[in-house]
Amino acid sequence: MLARPETYRCIECGLPYQANGFWYYHGEPERGPAYWTDRGILCSPECSLAHYRKRAAEGTLPQAPAPDPLEVQPIVPLSTGSRGYRNA
């Protein structure tokens, strides 16, 4: 069987989600990462600050908070009578 690549990794250092040293919201892995941005998750305060500094230097700081990357988005019908669906 082939090894499955990690779905989530720190975008700064590459540390896999749920590896030793990864920081979680309130210290609980089931509550998700403690740090994230619109570009992905971050494993620690150090990586969060490094990412912020990099984005500030690039002039690409986000203008609004990023949505929780692990939160499931509800499915909502596109319109009445439509067969299509979209994420809320």
N, C-alpha and C positions, 0 to 999 in steps of 0.2 A: 504494500500500500504506500502511496506517495505521501510525504509529509505535507501538511497544509501550511501555507505561509500565514504568518500572523496578520490578522485583519487590521489591527490597530497598533501603531507604533508612535513613539514620540517623534514629532517632526523635526526636532532639533538634534537629538542624539541617537535616535533609532531604537531606544529601549522598548521592548515589546510590552504591551499592556498586560498586566498581571505578573510581571517579572519582579523579583526582589528589587526594592528601591523605588518602585512606582508609587506616586502619591495619589490617594483616593479622596473623594469628597467625604468629609468627616471620618476619614480613615477606614471606610468600608468599601471594599471592591464592588459590591453589588450596587452601590450608589453612583458608580462611574468615576471618571478621572476628576481630580481636583482642579486641573487647569486645561483649558482648551481655547482655540481661536477659530476663526472662519476657515483656516487652512488645515486644521487637524488638532490632535491632542498633544499635550505636553506633560512630561513625566514628573516635573519637580519645579519648585520656585526658581531654581537656577536656570533651567531651560526656558521657563516663562519669561524671565528677565532678558535672557539672551535673545529670545524671539522678538520681544518688544523692542529691544535696541536695534536689531536688524531691520525690523519693519519701519522704525522711526528714521533710520538712515536712508532707507529706500523711499521714504515718503508714502508708504502704503499702510499706515495705521488704520484699522477699521473705524468706521464712524458710529457703529452701533454694536451692542453685545452680540456675540455669535450664539446661535441656538445650541442647546446641549447635543453633542454629536451622537450620543447613545439613546436619546429619547425617541420613542416610536411615534411617528406622525400618523394621526388618524386619516383614514381614507374617506373622502367626501365626494359625492356625485358632482360632475361638472355643472350640470344644469338639469332642470326638470325635463324628463323625457329623454335625456341623453343616455347613451349606453356607456359612455366613458367615465372614468374616475380619475381623480387627481389627489395628491397629498395636500393636506390642509396647510 
